[in-house]
Amino acid sequence: MITTAAAWRLALIVGGAKSGKSRLAQQLAEEQPEPRLYVATGEAKDAEMQARIRRHQEDRGPSWQTWEEPLALGQALEQANGRFGVILVDCLTMWLSNLLAQGEAELARERQHLLAVLPTLATPVILVSNEVGWGIVPANLLARRFRDEAGLLHQELAQLADQVALVVCGLPVVLKGEGIRA
């Protein structure tokens, strides 16, 4: 768990696939007052993704509002600011992947917008992202670009965040801040 919202404004939770990062983020968010907002960056483009989204919605239950925003994340956060007790964004690597498909200008614009908006928000925000930089160097240009962009984004967000945790095997490893525990 992470300390109450009074002690933090921005939390970044990273980890590998199925590491427990979304579960930890949801637990943290559910310690905050309602109403709660879940900002989903994934799109249900195939049956597997539709099932994954449905499972996440069932896990959260009816006390959550969900906004689907695959691209304009900074704008969505601005619109949600002050209207919710907490905002949970899951996940940044999906958002980044969506932006890479849109082209360089869109990626640069949306990334800068997010980084500019986050310090201005009054509502606590939890960002979830996949750590993708620990594997082999990808063989193709797009995969290398994705890995590099994710790593750079994580570094910038970690500088802004009050709390940063890496989740491994369902256990958080505290990288920044206090109060995160298994």
For each residue, the residues with C-beta under 8 A, 3 or more apart:
1: 27 28 31 179 180 181
2: 8 11 28 31 163 165 177 179 180
3: 6 7 8 163 177 178 179
4: 7 31 32
5: 8 9 31 32 33 85 86 124
6: 3
7: 3 4 162 178 179
8: 2 3 5 11 124 162 163 177 179
9: 5 121 124 125 162
10: 118 121 124 125 127 157 160 161 162 163
11: 2 8 25 28 124 125 126 127 161 162 163 164 165 177
12: 127 129 154 157 158 161 163 164 165
13: 21 24 25 28 126 127 128 129 164 165 167 172
14: 21 128 129 130 131 154 164 165 166 167
15: 19 20 21 130 131 166 167 168
16: 19 130 131 134 168
17: 130
18:
19: 15 16 167 168 169 170
20: 15 23 24 167 169 170 171
21: 13 14 15 24 25 128 129 130 167
22: 25 26 56 90 91 128
23: 20 26 27 170
24: 13 20 21 27 28 165 167 172
25: 11 13 21 22 28 29 88 90 126 128
26: 22 23 29 30 59 60 88
27: 1 23 24 30 31
28: 1 2 11 13 24 25 31 32 126
29: 25 26 32 36 38 86 88 126
30: 26 27 36
31: 1 2 4 5 27 28
32: 4 5 28 29 36 85 86 124
33: 5 85 86
34: 63 85
35: 63 65 83 84 85
36: 29 30 32 63 64 65 84 85 86 87 88
37: 64 65 66 67 80 83 84 86 87 88
38: 29 56 60 64 65 66 67 88 90
39: 66 67 68 69 73 76 77 80 87 88 89 90
40: 53 56 66 67 68 69 90
41: 69 70 73 89 90 91 92 94 95 98
42: 49 52 53 70 91 94
43: 49 68 70 98
44: 49 50 53
45: 49
46: 49 50
47: 50 51
48: 51 52
49: 42 43 44 45 46 52 53
50: 44 46 47 53 54
51: 47 48 54 55
52: 42 48 49 55 56
53: 40 42 44 49 50 56 57
54: 50 51 57 58
55: 51 52 58 59
56: 22 38 40 52 53 59 60 90
57: 53 54 60 66
58: 54 55 61
59: 26 55 56
60: 26 38 56 57 63 64 66
61: 58 64
62:
63: 34 35 36 60
64: 36 37 38 60 61
65: 35 36 37 38 84
66: 37 38 39 40 57 60
67: 37 38 39 40 76 80
68: 39 40 43
69: 39 40 41 72 73 75 76
70: 41 42 43 94 95 98
71: 95 98 99 102 106 110
72: 69 75 76 110 113
73: 39 41 69 76 77 89 95 110 113 114
74: 77 78 110 113 114 116 117
75: 69 72 78 79 113
76: 39 67 69 72 73 79 80
77: 39 73 74 80 81 87 89 114 117 118 121 125
78: 74 75 81 117 121
79: 75 76 83
80: 37 39 67 76 77 83 84 87 123
81: 77 78 120 121 122 123
82: 122 123
83: 35 37 79 80 123
84: 35 36 37 65 80 87 123
85: 5 32 33 34 35 36 123 124
86: 5 29 32 33 36 37 123 124 125 126
87: 36 37 39 77 80 84 121 123 124 125 126
88: 25 26 29 36 37 38 39 125 126 128
89: 39 41 73 77 92 95 125 126 127 128
90: 22 25 38 39 40 41 56 128
91: 22 41 42 94 95 128 129 130
92: 41 89 95 96 127 128 129 130 150 153 157
93: 96 97 129 130 132 146 150
94: 41 42 70 91 97 98
95: 41 70 71 73 89 91 92 98 99
96: 92 93 99 100 107 146 149 150 153
97: 93 94 100 101 146
98: 41 43 70 71 94 95 101 102
99: 71 95 96 102 106 107 110 111
100: 96 97 107 142 145 146 149
101: 97 98
102: 71 98 99 106 107
103: 106 107
104: 107 108
105: 108 109
106: 71 99 102 103 109 110
107: 96 99 100 102 103 104 110 111 149
108: 104 105 111 112
109: 105 106 112 113
110: 71 72 73 74 99 106 107 113 114
111: 99 107 108 114 115 153
112: 108 109 115 116
113: 72 73 74 75 109 110 116 117
114: 73 74 77 110 111 117 118
115: 111 112 118 156 157 160
116: 74 112 113 119 120
117: 74 77 78 113 114 120 121
118: 10 77 114 115 121 125 157 160
119: 116 160
120: 81 116 117
121: 9 10 77 78 81 87 117 118 125
122: 81 82
123: 80 81 82 83 84 85 86 87
124: 5 8 9 10 11 32 85 86 87
125: 9 10 11 77 86 87 88 89 118 121
126: 11 13 25 28 29 86 87 88 89
127: 10 11 12 13 89 92 157 161
128: 13 14 21 22 25 88 89 90 91 92
129: 12 13 14 21 91 92 93 150 153 154 157
130: 14 15 16 17 21 91 92 93 150
131: 14 15 16 134 154 166
132: 93 135 146 147 150 151
133: 147 150 151
134: 16 131
135: 132 138
136:
137: 144
138: 135 143 144 146 147
139: 143
140: 143 144
141: 144 145
142: 100 145 146
143: 138 139 140 146 147
144: 137 138 140 141 147 148
145: 100 141 142 148 149
146: 93 96 97 100 132 138 142 143 149 150
147: 132 133 138 143 144 150 151
148: 144 145 151 152
149: 96 100 107 145 146 152 153
150: 92 93 96 129 130 132 133 146 147 153 154
151: 132 133 147 148 154 155
152: 148 149 155 156
153: 92 96 111 129 149 150 156 157
154: 12 14 129 131 150 151 157 158
155: 151 152 158 159
156: 115 152 153 159 160
157: 10 12 92 115 118 127 129 153 154 160 161
158: 12 154 155 161 164 175 176
159: 155 156
160: 10 115 118 119 156 157
161: 10 11 12 127 157 158 164 176 177
162: 7 8 9 10 11 176 177
163: 2 3 8 10 11 12 176 177 179 180
164: 11 12 13 14 158 161 174 175 176 177
165: 2 11 12 13 14 24 172 173 174 175 180
166: 14 15 131 172 173 175
167: 13 14 15 19 20 21 24 170 171 172 173
168: 15 16 19 171 173
169: 19 20
170: 19 20 23 167 182
171: 20 167 168 182
172: 13 24 165 166 167 180 181 182
173: 165 166 167 168
174: 164 165 177 178 180
175: 158 164 165 166
176: 158 161 162 163 164
177: 2 3 8 11 161 162 163 164 174 180
178: 3 7 174
179: 1 2 3 7 8 163
180: 1 2 163 165 172 174 177
181: 1 172
182: 170 171 172
